[in-house]
Amino acid sequence: MTKDKILDKTEDIVYLVLSILAILFILFEIIDLVYTFYSEVSEFSFNDKKSIALTGVPIFFNILITLEILETFKEHHKNILSRIKIIILVALTAIVRKIITLDIKHTEDLLVISISTLVISLCLGYYFLSKKTEYRINYC
C-alpha cells in the first residue's frame, strides 16, 4: 500500500468518525430545539415582552451549520472550489446566527461596520467562486 492510499484511508476514517459525531450532535440539537420550542410555547404570554424566537434561533443555526459541515465532508473528494464555497456558506451561516442574536442597541459602531464588511467580503468571494465554477462548466 502506498503512502497516498494510507493517507486517503486515514482521511476517510476521520471523516466517517466526525460525520457520525456530527449526526449525533444534530439529533441532540433537534431534541433540544423541540423541547425549547415546547417550553417557550407552553409558557408564552402576550403580556410578556420576551421574544420566543431568540431562544430557539441559536439551536436552529447550530443544526444548520453542522449540516453544512457534513456537506463539506461529503465533498472532500471533489474539487477545491466546491469545498471552498461550502466553507464560505458555513461562515456566512455562523455570522448570520451571530447577527440575529446580537443586541444592536448595545453594540459599538465599529463592530457593526466590521461585521458588515465581513459579510460583504464573504458574499463577494462566494459570488466570484460561483462565477469561476460556472465559467469552468460552460467553457471546459
N, C-alpha and C positions, 0 to 999 in steps of 0.2 A: 504494500500500500504506500502510495506516495504521500509526501508531506501535505500537498494541497488537498488530497482526499481526506486525510485525517483532520485537517483544519475545517473542511466543509462539513464533515460528520459531527465534529465537536460543536460547530456553529449551529447546525440543525438541532442537536440535542439541547443546547442552551435556549434556542428559540422555542422549542417544544415545552421545556420546563417553564419558561417565562410566560408562554401562552396559557398554559394550564393555570398558573398563579393568577394571571390577568382575568381569566374566565371566572375563577373562584371569587376574585375581588368584585367583578361585575355582579355576580349573583348576590354577594353580600350587600353591595350597594343598592341593588334593586329591592331587596328585602327592607333595608334601611329606609329607602325612599317611600315605599308603600306604607311602612309603619309611621314615618314622619308625616306623610300626607294624611293618613287616617287620624293621627293625633291632632294635627292642626285643624282639620275639617270638623272633628268632633268637638273641639273647644272654640270654634270660630264664633265671633260675635260681631255684629255690625257696629256696635258701640266701641269696640276695641280699635285702636289706631294702628296696631301691628299688622303688617302685611304677611299673609300666609305664604306668599310666593318665595320670599327671601330665605326661608328655612330649607326648602327642598331644592332650590336652584343650584347650590354648590354640589349637592349629591348628584343631581342630574348631569351637571357638567363633568363630574368625575367619571361617570359612566361613559359619557360621550368621548372624553379624552382617552380613556382606556380602550374603547372600541377603535379609535383612530390609531392608537399604538399597536393594537392587534393587526390592523390593516397594514401597518408598516412591517410587521413581522411576516405577513403573507407575501409582501413584495420584496423580501430580502434577496431573492434570486433574480429579480428583474433589474431593469436599467436604473441607473443612479438618479435620473431626472424624476422618475415617478416616486422614488423614495424621498427625495428632497421635497417634492410637492406635498407629500403626506406629512412630513415633519413640519413644514410651514403651516399646514392646516391644524396640526396639533398645537403649535404655538399660538395661532390665532384663536383657537378654541379656548385655550388657557387664559389668554389675555381678555377675551370677551367675558369669561367667567369672573375674572377679577373686576372688570369694568362694571358688570351688573351688580356685584356686591359692594362696590366702592361707595362710600359716603361722600358725595361730591361737595356737600356743604363744608366739610372739614378737610378738604384736600387742597394742597398748595397748587398754585397755577402752573409752576414749573413741572410738577408731576403730571398734570393733565396734558400739558404740551408734549412731554416726553412720551407718554403712553400713545398719544395721537400720532406722533412721528413714528413710533414703533409699528403701530397698526398699518399706517400708510406704507411704510417700507416693506413690511411682510406681504401686504396685498400687491404691491408693485412687483415684488420678487415672484410671487405666485403667478401673476399675470404674464410676466416675461418668460417664466418657465413653461407656462401653458402655450404661449406662442411658439417657443422653441420646439416643444413636443409636437405641436400642430404642424409646424414647418417640416419637421423630420418625417412625419407621417405622410404629408401631402407630396413632398418632393423627393423622397428617397425610394 
